[in-house]
Amino acid sequence: HPHPPNLLGTMAGASPQPSVWGPHELDYAVHDLAVRASACSSKMLIACSSFIPEAANAVDVLGIGLHGETGVRSSVRLPHYYPATSVRWLGSGTSRELLASSGDCLRIWSASGELCRLLRHEANPQGRCTPITSVDVSSASAQQMASCDVYGICALWDVETGAMQQAFDLGQPLTDVAFGPERLLAVAGDRGDIFL
């Protein structure tokens, strides 16, 4: 099928001529994605997640060459049976290539596809899986993540230990969480409320 014309300009660090990589077609519509430069080679890592209710889902990690190569250099599919609501790279600027994904719990993956850790918020009103709607990673500390869920809980996590450091009950389903400067955390509720 036809693809849209090149509407993007030059990427940072790329050649001075405008260029677009792709397309690389996946077997699903991409719900969320995260991008980072690989610390180990001259490639870009792109994590793409699906969100297909009541079906098997996945997160694909694509390795894209940065020096004029047109194909995908590597590809790993991470099984994510509950739809992945959010994906974020951990430890920007470090040699550890770890990816966080949210869904029924938080998962920490290596870029090569190994499931390194599951983080669960055990206390919830239903006593079953807690649909986590979003995750973000602190730029100040790659060891700290924040998540939010449909039960109104915003949680701070220690990535290394897997421990929940703090939790806030904000009293309504939460849709998104984002770290800001100086340890500021913003959370969006589904009633149109923003919390800092």
PyMOL CGO cylinders between C-alpha atoms (Angstrom):
from pymol import cmd
from pymol.cgo import CYLINDER

trace = [
    CYLINDER, 0.00, 0.00, 0.00, 1.21, 3.58, -0.62, 0.3, 1, 1, 1, 1, 1, 1,
    CYLINDER, 1.21, 3.58, -0.62, 3.05, 5.48, 2.08, 0.3, 1, 1, 1, 1, 1, 1,
    CYLINDER, 3.05, 5.48, 2.08, 2.80, 9.21, 2.85, 0.3, 1, 1, 1, 1, 1, 1,
    CYLINDER, 2.80, 9.21, 2.85, 5.43, 11.54, 1.38, 0.3, 1, 1, 1, 1, 1, 1,
    CYLINDER, 5.43, 11.54, 1.38, 8.51, 12.54, 3.37, 0.3, 1, 1, 1, 1, 1, 1,
    CYLINDER, 8.51, 12.54, 3.37, 7.28, 15.24, 5.74, 0.3, 1, 1, 1, 1, 1, 1,
    CYLINDER, 7.28, 15.24, 5.74, 10.14, 15.04, 8.26, 0.3, 1, 1, 1, 1, 1, 1,
    CYLINDER, 10.14, 15.04, 8.26, 13.33, 17.06, 8.33, 0.3, 1, 1, 1, 1, 1, 1,
    CYLINDER, 13.33, 17.06, 8.33, 16.84, 16.02, 9.24, 0.3, 1, 1, 1, 1, 1, 1,
    CYLINDER, 16.84, 16.02, 9.24, 17.21, 13.97, 12.42, 0.3, 1, 1, 1, 1, 1, 1,
    CYLINDER, 17.21, 13.97, 12.42, 19.74, 15.18, 15.00, 0.3, 1, 1, 1, 1, 1, 1,
    CYLINDER, 19.74, 15.18, 15.00, 23.16, 13.67, 14.29, 0.3, 1, 1, 1, 1, 1, 1,
    CYLINDER, 23.16, 13.67, 14.29, 22.14, 12.49, 10.81, 0.3, 1, 1, 1, 1, 1, 1,
    CYLINDER, 22.14, 12.49, 10.81, 23.38, 13.72, 7.45, 0.3, 1, 1, 1, 1, 1, 1,
    CYLINDER, 23.38, 13.72, 7.45, 22.43, 17.31, 6.55, 0.3, 1, 1, 1, 1, 1, 1,
    CYLINDER, 22.43, 17.31, 6.55, 20.05, 16.12, 3.82, 0.3, 1, 1, 1, 1, 1, 1,
    CYLINDER, 20.05, 16.12, 3.82, 16.44, 15.55, 4.87, 0.3, 1, 1, 1, 1, 1, 1,
    CYLINDER, 16.44, 15.55, 4.87, 15.72, 11.85, 5.30, 0.3, 1, 1, 1, 1, 1, 1,
    CYLINDER, 15.72, 11.85, 5.30, 13.18, 9.46, 6.69, 0.3, 1, 1, 1, 1, 1, 1,
    CYLINDER, 13.18, 9.46, 6.69, 13.88, 5.91, 7.68, 0.3, 1, 1, 1, 1, 1, 1,
    CYLINDER, 13.88, 5.91, 7.68, 11.25, 3.34, 6.93, 0.3, 1, 1, 1, 1, 1, 1,
    CYLINDER, 11.25, 3.34, 6.93, 8.64, 2.33, 6.73, 0.3, 1, 1, 1, 1, 1, 1,
    CYLINDER, 8.64, 2.33, 6.73, 9.04, -0.83, 8.79, 0.3, 1, 1, 1, 1, 1, 1,
    CYLINDER, 9.04, -0.83, 8.79, 5.69, -2.54, 8.92, 0.3, 1, 1, 1, 1, 1, 1,
    CYLINDER, 5.69, -2.54, 8.92, 4.56, -4.39, 12.02, 0.3, 1, 1, 1, 1, 1, 1,
    CYLINDER, 4.56, -4.39, 12.02, 1.57, -6.72, 12.21, 0.3, 1, 1, 1, 1, 1, 1,
    CYLINDER, 1.57, -6.72, 12.21, -0.29, -4.31, 14.50, 0.3, 1, 1, 1, 1, 1, 1,
    CYLINDER, -0.29, -4.31, 14.50, -1.05, -0.61, 14.87, 0.3, 1, 1, 1, 1, 1, 1,
    CYLINDER, -1.05, -0.61, 14.87, 1.57, 0.93, 17.18, 0.3, 1, 1, 1, 1, 1, 1,
    CYLINDER, 1.57, 0.93, 17.18, 0.03, 2.21, 20.43, 0.3, 1, 1, 1, 1, 1, 1,
    CYLINDER, 0.03, 2.21, 20.43, 3.16, 3.67, 22.08, 0.3, 1, 1, 1, 1, 1, 1,
    CYLINDER, 3.16, 3.67, 22.08, 6.86, 3.90, 21.31, 0.3, 1, 1, 1, 1, 1, 1,
    CYLINDER, 6.86, 3.90, 21.31, 10.17, 4.88, 22.88, 0.3, 1, 1, 1, 1, 1, 1,
    CYLINDER, 10.17, 4.88, 22.88, 13.49, 5.70, 21.20, 0.3, 1, 1, 1, 1, 1, 1,
    CYLINDER, 13.49, 5.70, 21.20, 17.09, 5.74, 22.41, 0.3, 1, 1, 1, 1, 1, 1,
    CYLINDER, 17.09, 5.74, 22.41, 20.57, 5.56, 20.94, 0.3, 1, 1, 1, 1, 1, 1,
    CYLINDER, 20.57, 5.56, 20.94, 22.25, 2.25, 21.65, 0.3, 1, 1, 1, 1, 1, 1,
    CYLINDER, 22.25, 2.25, 21.65, 25.21, 2.55, 24.01, 0.3, 1, 1, 1, 1, 1, 1,
    CYLINDER, 25.21, 2.55, 24.01, 26.89, -0.53, 22.50, 0.3, 1, 1, 1, 1, 1, 1,
    CYLINDER, 26.89, -0.53, 22.50, 26.82, 0.24, 18.78, 0.3, 1, 1, 1, 1, 1, 1,
    CYLINDER, 26.82, 0.24, 18.78, 25.93, 2.77, 16.14, 0.3, 1, 1, 1, 1, 1, 1,
    CYLINDER, 25.93, 2.77, 16.14, 22.24, 2.00, 16.08, 0.3, 1, 1, 1, 1, 1, 1,
    CYLINDER, 22.24, 2.00, 16.08, 19.01, 3.47, 17.35, 0.3, 1, 1, 1, 1, 1, 1,
    CYLINDER, 19.01, 3.47, 17.35, 16.68, 1.31, 19.45, 0.3, 1, 1, 1, 1, 1, 1,
    CYLINDER, 16.68, 1.31, 19.45, 12.95, 1.78, 18.91, 0.3, 1, 1, 1, 1, 1, 1,
    CYLINDER, 12.95, 1.78, 18.91, 10.44, 0.01, 21.16, 0.3, 1, 1, 1, 1, 1, 1,
    CYLINDER, 10.44, 0.01, 21.16, 6.91, -0.27, 19.74, 0.3, 1, 1, 1, 1, 1, 1,
    CYLINDER, 6.91, -0.27, 19.74, 3.90, -1.63, 21.63, 0.3, 1, 1, 1, 1, 1, 1,
    CYLINDER, 3.90, -1.63, 21.63, 0.54, -2.97, 20.54, 0.3, 1, 1, 1, 1, 1, 1,
    CYLINDER, 0.54, -2.97, 20.54, -2.78, -2.50, 22.32, 0.3, 1, 1, 1, 1, 1, 1,
    CYLINDER, -2.78, -2.50, 22.32, -5.22, -5.15, 21.15, 0.3, 1, 1, 1, 1, 1, 1,
    CYLINDER, -5.22, -5.15, 21.15, -7.99, -5.89, 23.70, 0.3, 1, 1, 1, 1, 1, 1,
    CYLINDER, -7.99, -5.89, 23.70, -8.59, -9.56, 24.44, 0.3, 1, 1, 1, 1, 1, 1,
    CYLINDER, -8.59, -9.56, 24.44, -5.74, -10.75, 22.20, 0.3, 1, 1, 1, 1, 1, 1,
    CYLINDER, -5.74, -10.75, 22.20, -2.05, -11.53, 22.47, 0.3, 1, 1, 1, 1, 1, 1,
    CYLINDER, -2.05, -11.53, 22.47, 0.02, -8.33, 22.43, 0.3, 1, 1, 1, 1, 1, 1,
    CYLINDER, 0.02, -8.33, 22.43, 3.70, -7.60, 21.97, 0.3, 1, 1, 1, 1, 1, 1,
    CYLINDER, 3.70, -7.60, 21.97, 6.45, -5.05, 22.33, 0.3, 1, 1, 1, 1, 1, 1,
    CYLINDER, 6.45, -5.05, 22.33, 8.92, -5.06, 19.46, 0.3, 1, 1, 1, 1, 1, 1,
    CYLINDER, 8.92, -5.06, 19.46, 12.45, -3.71, 19.91, 0.3, 1, 1, 1, 1, 1, 1,
    CYLINDER, 12.45, -3.71, 19.91, 13.95, -2.69, 16.58, 0.3, 1, 1, 1, 1, 1, 1,
    CYLINDER, 13.95, -2.69, 16.58, 17.63, -1.90, 16.07, 0.3, 1, 1, 1, 1, 1, 1,
    CYLINDER, 17.63, -1.90, 16.07, 18.06, 0.66, 13.27, 0.3, 1, 1, 1, 1, 1, 1,
    CYLINDER, 18.06, 0.66, 13.27, 21.45, 1.53, 11.76, 0.3, 1, 1, 1, 1, 1, 1,
    CYLINDER, 21.45, 1.53, 11.76, 22.42, 5.20, 12.00, 0.3, 1, 1, 1, 1, 1, 1,
    CYLINDER, 22.42, 5.20, 12.00, 24.85, 5.38, 9.12, 0.3, 1, 1, 1, 1, 1, 1,
    CYLINDER, 24.85, 5.38, 9.12, 22.81, 5.22, 5.94, 0.3, 1, 1, 1, 1, 1, 1,
    CYLINDER, 22.81, 5.22, 5.94, 21.56, 1.67, 6.42, 0.3, 1, 1, 1, 1, 1, 1,
    CYLINDER, 21.56, 1.67, 6.42, 17.97, 1.22, 5.37, 0.3, 1, 1, 1, 1, 1, 1,
    CYLINDER, 17.97, 1.22, 5.37, 17.00, -2.05, 7.03, 0.3, 1, 1, 1, 1, 1, 1,
    CYLINDER, 17.00, -2.05, 7.03, 16.33, -3.19, 10.56, 0.3, 1, 1, 1, 1, 1, 1,
    CYLINDER, 16.33, -3.19, 10.56, 19.60, -4.52, 11.99, 0.3, 1, 1, 1, 1, 1, 1,
    CYLINDER, 19.60, -4.52, 11.99, 17.95, -6.44, 14.80, 0.3, 1, 1, 1, 1, 1, 1,
    CYLINDER, 17.95, -6.44, 14.80, 14.47, -7.20, 16.00, 0.3, 1, 1, 1, 1, 1, 1,
    CYLINDER, 14.47, -7.20, 16.00, 13.21, -8.77, 19.22, 0.3, 1, 1, 1, 1, 1, 1,
    CYLINDER, 13.21, -8.77, 19.22, 9.55, -9.45, 20.03, 0.3, 1, 1, 1, 1, 1, 1,
    CYLINDER, 9.55, -9.45, 20.03, 8.64, -9.35, 23.73, 0.3, 1, 1, 1, 1, 1, 1,
    CYLINDER, 8.64, -9.35, 23.73, 5.41, -11.18, 24.62, 0.3, 1, 1, 1, 1, 1, 1,
    CYLINDER, 5.41, -11.18, 24.62, 2.98, -8.89, 26.40, 0.3, 1, 1, 1, 1, 1, 1,
    CYLINDER, 2.98, -8.89, 26.40, -0.27, -10.77, 26.85, 0.3, 1, 1, 1, 1, 1, 1,
    CYLINDER, -0.27, -10.77, 26.85, -2.05, -7.85, 28.53, 0.3, 1, 1, 1, 1, 1, 1,
    CYLINDER, -2.05, -7.85, 28.53, -1.95, -4.80, 26.22, 0.3, 1, 1, 1, 1, 1, 1,
    CYLINDER, -1.95, -4.80, 26.22, 1.13, -2.65, 26.79, 0.3, 1, 1, 1, 1, 1, 1,
    CYLINDER, 1.13, -2.65, 26.79, -0.14, 0.80, 27.72, 0.3, 1, 1, 1, 1, 1, 1,
    CYLINDER, -0.14, 0.80, 27.72, 3.28, 2.48, 27.77, 0.3, 1, 1, 1, 1, 1, 1,
    CYLINDER, 3.28, 2.48, 27.77, 6.96, 1.79, 27.00, 0.3, 1, 1, 1, 1, 1, 1,
    CYLINDER, 6.96, 1.79, 27.00, 9.97, 3.80, 28.24, 0.3, 1, 1, 1, 1, 1, 1,
    CYLINDER, 9.97, 3.80, 28.24, 13.74, 3.28, 28.09, 0.3, 1, 1, 1, 1, 1, 1,
    CYLINDER, 13.74, 3.28, 28.09, 15.56, 3.32, 31.43, 0.3, 1, 1, 1, 1, 1, 1,
    CYLINDER, 15.56, 3.32, 31.43, 18.98, 4.76, 32.11, 0.3, 1, 1, 1, 1, 1, 1,
    CYLINDER, 18.98, 4.76, 32.11, 19.45, 7.19, 29.25, 0.3, 1, 1, 1, 1, 1, 1,
    CYLINDER, 19.45, 7.19, 29.25, 23.15, 7.81, 28.75, 0.3, 1, 1, 1, 1, 1, 1,
    CYLINDER, 23.15, 7.81, 28.75, 24.21, 4.57, 30.44, 0.3, 1, 1, 1, 1, 1, 1,
    CYLINDER, 24.21, 4.57, 30.44, 25.40, 1.28, 28.96, 0.3, 1, 1, 1, 1, 1, 1,
    CYLINDER, 25.40, 1.28, 28.96, 22.40, -0.62, 30.39, 0.3, 1, 1, 1, 1, 1, 1,
    CYLINDER, 22.40, -0.62, 30.39, 19.72, -0.98, 27.75, 0.3, 1, 1, 1, 1, 1, 1,
    CYLINDER, 19.72, -0.98, 27.75, 16.61, -1.67, 29.80, 0.3, 1, 1, 1, 1, 1, 1,
    CYLINDER, 16.61, -1.67, 29.80, 13.02, -1.07, 28.77, 0.3, 1, 1, 1, 1, 1, 1,
    CYLINDER, 13.02, -1.07, 28.77, 9.99, -0.62, 31.05, 0.3, 1, 1, 1, 1, 1, 1,
    CYLINDER, 9.99, -0.62, 31.05, 6.52, -1.55, 29.87, 0.3, 1, 1, 1, 1, 1, 1,
    CYLINDER, 6.52, -1.55, 29.87, 3.21, -1.16, 31.67, 0.3, 1, 1, 1, 1, 1, 1,
    CYLINDER, 3.21, -1.16, 31.67, 0.01, -3.17, 31.46, 0.3, 1, 1, 1, 1, 1, 1,
    CYLINDER, 0.01, -3.17, 31.46, -1.23, -5.58, 34.12, 0.3, 1, 1, 1, 1, 1, 1,
    CYLINDER, -1.23, -5.58, 34.12, 2.06, -4.92, 35.95, 0.3, 1, 1, 1, 1, 1, 1,
    CYLINDER, 2.06, -4.92, 35.95, 5.36, -3.20, 35.23, 0.3, 1, 1, 1, 1, 1, 1,
    CYLINDER, 5.36, -3.20, 35.23, 7.91, -5.24, 33.33, 0.3, 1, 1, 1, 1, 1, 1,
    CYLINDER, 7.91, -5.24, 33.33, 11.62, -4.46, 32.99, 0.3, 1, 1, 1, 1, 1, 1,
    CYLINDER, 11.62, -4.46, 32.99, 13.19, -6.01, 29.87, 0.3, 1, 1, 1, 1, 1, 1,
    CYLINDER, 13.19, -6.01, 29.87, 16.68, -6.08, 28.42, 0.3, 1, 1, 1, 1, 1, 1,
    CYLINDER, 16.68, -6.08, 28.42, 16.94, -4.83, 24.84, 0.3, 1, 1, 1, 1, 1, 1,
    CYLINDER, 16.94, -4.83, 24.84, 17.79, -8.42, 23.87, 0.3, 1, 1, 1, 1, 1, 1,
    CYLINDER, 17.79, -8.42, 23.87, 14.41, -9.64, 25.12, 0.3, 1, 1, 1, 1, 1, 1,
    CYLINDER, 14.41, -9.64, 25.12, 15.13, -11.02, 28.60, 0.3, 1, 1, 1, 1, 1, 1,
    CYLINDER, 15.13, -11.02, 28.60, 12.44, -10.33, 31.21, 0.3, 1, 1, 1, 1, 1, 1,
    CYLINDER, 12.44, -10.33, 31.21, 14.53, -8.93, 34.08, 0.3, 1, 1, 1, 1, 1, 1,
    CYLINDER, 14.53, -8.93, 34.08, 11.89, -7.96, 36.64, 0.3, 1, 1, 1, 1, 1, 1,
    CYLINDER, 11.89, -7.96, 36.64, 8.14, -7.81, 37.32, 0.3, 1, 1, 1, 1, 1, 1,
    CYLINDER, 8.14, -7.81, 37.32, 6.88, -5.02, 39.56, 0.3, 1, 1, 1, 1, 1, 1,
    CYLINDER, 6.88, -5.02, 39.56, 3.39, -5.47, 40.95, 0.3, 1, 1, 1, 1, 1, 1,
    CYLINDER, 3.39, -5.47, 40.95, 1.12, -3.19, 42.90, 0.3, 1, 1, 1, 1, 1, 1,
    CYLINDER, 1.12, -3.19, 42.90, -0.48, -5.89, 45.05, 0.3, 1, 1, 1, 1, 1, 1,
    CYLINDER, -0.48, -5.89, 45.05, -2.96, -3.76, 46.97, 0.3, 1, 1, 1, 1, 1, 1,
    CYLINDER, -2.96, -3.76, 46.97, -5.96, -2.78, 44.90, 0.3, 1, 1, 1, 1, 1, 1,
    CYLINDER, -5.96, -2.78, 44.90, -9.71, -2.74, 45.49, 0.3, 1, 1, 1, 1, 1, 1,
    CYLINDER, -9.71, -2.74, 45.49, -10.41, -5.75, 43.25, 0.3, 1, 1, 1, 1, 1, 1,
    CYLINDER, -10.41, -5.75, 43.25, -7.66, -8.06, 44.55, 0.3, 1, 1, 1, 1, 1, 1,
    CYLINDER, -7.66, -8.06, 44.55, -6.56, -8.90, 40.97, 0.3, 1, 1, 1, 1, 1, 1,
    CYLINDER, -6.56, -8.90, 40.97, -4.39, -7.38, 38.28, 0.3, 1, 1, 1, 1, 1, 1,
    CYLINDER, -4.39, -7.38, 38.28, -4.06, -3.63, 38.43, 0.3, 1, 1, 1, 1, 1, 1,
    CYLINDER, -4.06, -3.63, 38.43, -4.29, -2.12, 34.95, 0.3, 1, 1, 1, 1, 1, 1,
    CYLINDER, -4.29, -2.12, 34.95, -1.38, 0.31, 34.87, 0.3, 1, 1, 1, 1, 1, 1,
    CYLINDER, -1.38, 0.31, 34.87, -2.12, 3.07, 32.38, 0.3, 1, 1, 1, 1, 1, 1,
    CYLINDER, -2.12, 3.07, 32.38, 1.27, 4.76, 32.15, 0.3, 1, 1, 1, 1, 1, 1,
    CYLINDER, 1.27, 4.76, 32.15, 4.90, 4.65, 33.26, 0.3, 1, 1, 1, 1, 1, 1,
    CYLINDER, 4.90, 4.65, 33.26, 7.70, 7.21, 33.13, 0.3, 1, 1, 1, 1, 1, 1,
    CYLINDER, 7.70, 7.21, 33.13, 11.37, 7.17, 34.09, 0.3, 1, 1, 1, 1, 1, 1,
    CYLINDER, 11.37, 7.17, 34.09, 13.07, 9.97, 35.98, 0.3, 1, 1, 1, 1, 1, 1,
    CYLINDER, 13.07, 9.97, 35.98, 15.77, 11.75, 34.00, 0.3, 1, 1, 1, 1, 1, 1,
    CYLINDER, 15.77, 11.75, 34.00, 17.40, 12.75, 37.32, 0.3, 1, 1, 1, 1, 1, 1,
    CYLINDER, 17.40, 12.75, 37.32, 17.71, 9.14, 38.49, 0.3, 1, 1, 1, 1, 1, 1,
    CYLINDER, 17.71, 9.14, 38.49, 17.48, 6.24, 36.06, 0.3, 1, 1, 1, 1, 1, 1,
    CYLINDER, 17.48, 6.24, 36.06, 16.70, 4.05, 39.07, 0.3, 1, 1, 1, 1, 1, 1,
    CYLINDER, 16.70, 4.05, 39.07, 13.34, 5.71, 39.74, 0.3, 1, 1, 1, 1, 1, 1,
    CYLINDER, 13.34, 5.71, 39.74, 10.10, 5.13, 37.85, 0.3, 1, 1, 1, 1, 1, 1,
    CYLINDER, 10.10, 5.13, 37.85, 6.56, 6.35, 38.34, 0.3, 1, 1, 1, 1, 1, 1,
    CYLINDER, 6.56, 6.35, 38.34, 3.36, 4.57, 37.37, 0.3, 1, 1, 1, 1, 1, 1,
    CYLINDER, 3.36, 4.57, 37.37, -0.34, 5.30, 37.52, 0.3, 1, 1, 1, 1, 1, 1,
    CYLINDER, -0.34, 5.30, 37.52, -3.35, 3.01, 37.32, 0.3, 1, 1, 1, 1, 1, 1,
    CYLINDER, -3.35, 3.01, 37.32, -7.10, 2.79, 36.85, 0.3, 1, 1, 1, 1, 1, 1,
    CYLINDER, -7.10, 2.79, 36.85, -7.69, 2.64, 40.63, 0.3, 1, 1, 1, 1, 1, 1,
    CYLINDER, -7.69, 2.64, 40.63, -6.19, 6.12, 41.16, 0.3, 1, 1, 1, 1, 1, 1,
    CYLINDER, -6.19, 6.12, 41.16, -2.81, 5.07, 42.55, 0.3, 1, 1, 1, 1, 1, 1,
    CYLINDER, -2.81, 5.07, 42.55, 0.33, 6.90, 41.47, 0.3, 1, 1, 1, 1, 1, 1,
    CYLINDER, 0.33, 6.90, 41.47, 3.38, 4.94, 42.63, 0.3, 1, 1, 1, 1, 1, 1,
    CYLINDER, 3.38, 4.94, 42.63, 7.13, 5.63, 42.76, 0.3, 1, 1, 1, 1, 1, 1,
    CYLINDER, 7.13, 5.63, 42.76, 9.35, 2.59, 42.20, 0.3, 1, 1, 1, 1, 1, 1,
    CYLINDER, 9.35, 2.59, 42.20, 13.01, 1.75, 42.76, 0.3, 1, 1, 1, 1, 1, 1,
    CYLINDER, 13.01, 1.75, 42.76, 14.04, 0.01, 39.55, 0.3, 1, 1, 1, 1, 1, 1,
    CYLINDER, 14.04, 0.01, 39.55, 17.02, -1.80, 41.06, 0.3, 1, 1, 1, 1, 1, 1,
    CYLINDER, 17.02, -1.80, 41.06, 15.23, -3.37, 44.04, 0.3, 1, 1, 1, 1, 1, 1,
    CYLINDER, 15.23, -3.37, 44.04, 11.72, -3.51, 42.57, 0.3, 1, 1, 1, 1, 1, 1,
    CYLINDER, 11.72, -3.51, 42.57, 10.33, -1.90, 45.70, 0.3, 1, 1, 1, 1, 1, 1,
    CYLINDER, 10.33, -1.90, 45.70, 7.47, 0.55, 45.68, 0.3, 1, 1, 1, 1, 1, 1,
    CYLINDER, 7.47, 0.55, 45.68, 8.90, 3.60, 47.46, 0.3, 1, 1, 1, 1, 1, 1,
    CYLINDER, 8.90, 3.60, 47.46, 5.75, 5.66, 47.76, 0.3, 1, 1, 1, 1, 1, 1,
    CYLINDER, 5.75, 5.66, 47.76, 2.12, 5.56, 46.63, 0.3, 1, 1, 1, 1, 1, 1,
    CYLINDER, 2.12, 5.56, 46.63, -0.49, 8.29, 46.38, 0.3, 1, 1, 1, 1, 1, 1,
    CYLINDER, -0.49, 8.29, 46.38, -4.22, 7.59, 46.12, 0.3, 1, 1, 1, 1, 1, 1,
    CYLINDER, -4.22, 7.59, 46.12, -5.55, 10.42, 43.94, 0.3, 1, 1, 1, 1, 1, 1,
    CYLINDER, -5.55, 10.42, 43.94, -9.16, 9.27, 44.09, 0.3, 1, 1, 1, 1, 1, 1,
    CYLINDER, -9.16, 9.27, 44.09, -9.91, 8.78, 40.39, 0.3, 1, 1, 1, 1, 1, 1,
    CYLINDER, -9.91, 8.78, 40.39, -8.69, 6.67, 37.47, 0.3, 1, 1, 1, 1, 1, 1,
    CYLINDER, -8.69, 6.67, 37.47, -5.35, 8.01, 36.23, 0.3, 1, 1, 1, 1, 1, 1,
    CYLINDER, -5.35, 8.01, 36.23, -4.37, 8.16, 32.57, 0.3, 1, 1, 1, 1, 1, 1,
    CYLINDER, -4.37, 8.16, 32.57, -0.79, 9.46, 32.35, 0.3, 1, 1, 1, 1, 1, 1,
    CYLINDER, -0.79, 9.46, 32.35, 2.27, 10.23, 34.47, 0.3, 1, 1, 1, 1, 1, 1,
    CYLINDER, 2.27, 10.23, 34.47, 5.39, 12.26, 33.58, 0.3, 1, 1, 1, 1, 1, 1,
    CYLINDER, 5.39, 12.26, 33.58, 8.50, 13.35, 35.44, 0.3, 1, 1, 1, 1, 1, 1,
    CYLINDER, 8.50, 13.35, 35.44, 9.44, 17.01, 35.16, 0.3, 1, 1, 1, 1, 1, 1,
    CYLINDER, 9.44, 17.01, 35.16, 12.48, 18.98, 36.28, 0.3, 1, 1, 1, 1, 1, 1,
    CYLINDER, 12.48, 18.98, 36.28, 13.61, 19.03, 39.91, 0.3, 1, 1, 1, 1, 1, 1,
    CYLINDER, 13.61, 19.03, 39.91, 11.81, 15.79, 40.88, 0.3, 1, 1, 1, 1, 1, 1,
    CYLINDER, 11.81, 15.79, 40.88, 8.44, 17.21, 39.85, 0.3, 1, 1, 1, 1, 1, 1,
    CYLINDER, 8.44, 17.21, 39.85, 5.85, 14.57, 38.94, 0.3, 1, 1, 1, 1, 1, 1,
    CYLINDER, 5.85, 14.57, 38.94, 2.70, 15.32, 36.93, 0.3, 1, 1, 1, 1, 1, 1,
    CYLINDER, 2.70, 15.32, 36.93, -0.30, 12.97, 36.83, 0.3, 1, 1, 1, 1, 1, 1,
    CYLINDER, -0.30, 12.97, 36.83, -3.45, 13.21, 34.71, 0.3, 1, 1, 1, 1, 1, 1,
    CYLINDER, -3.45, 13.21, 34.71, -6.82, 11.97, 35.94, 0.3, 1, 1, 1, 1, 1, 1,
    CYLINDER, -6.82, 11.97, 35.94, -9.65, 10.89, 33.70, 0.3, 1, 1, 1, 1, 1, 1,
    CYLINDER, -9.65, 10.89, 33.70, -11.98, 13.56, 35.16, 0.3, 1, 1, 1, 1, 1, 1,
    CYLINDER, -11.98, 13.56, 35.16, -9.82, 16.27, 33.57, 0.3, 1, 1, 1, 1, 1, 1,
    CYLINDER, -9.82, 16.27, 33.57, -7.71, 16.85, 36.71, 0.3, 1, 1, 1, 1, 1, 1,
    CYLINDER, -7.71, 16.85, 36.71, -3.95, 17.37, 36.73, 0.3, 1, 1, 1, 1, 1, 1,
    CYLINDER, -3.95, 17.37, 36.73, -1.93, 16.65, 39.88, 0.3, 1, 1, 1, 1, 1, 1,
    CYLINDER, -1.93, 16.65, 39.88, 1.64, 17.81, 40.66, 0.3, 1, 1, 1, 1, 1, 1,
]
cmd.load_cgo(trace, "trace")
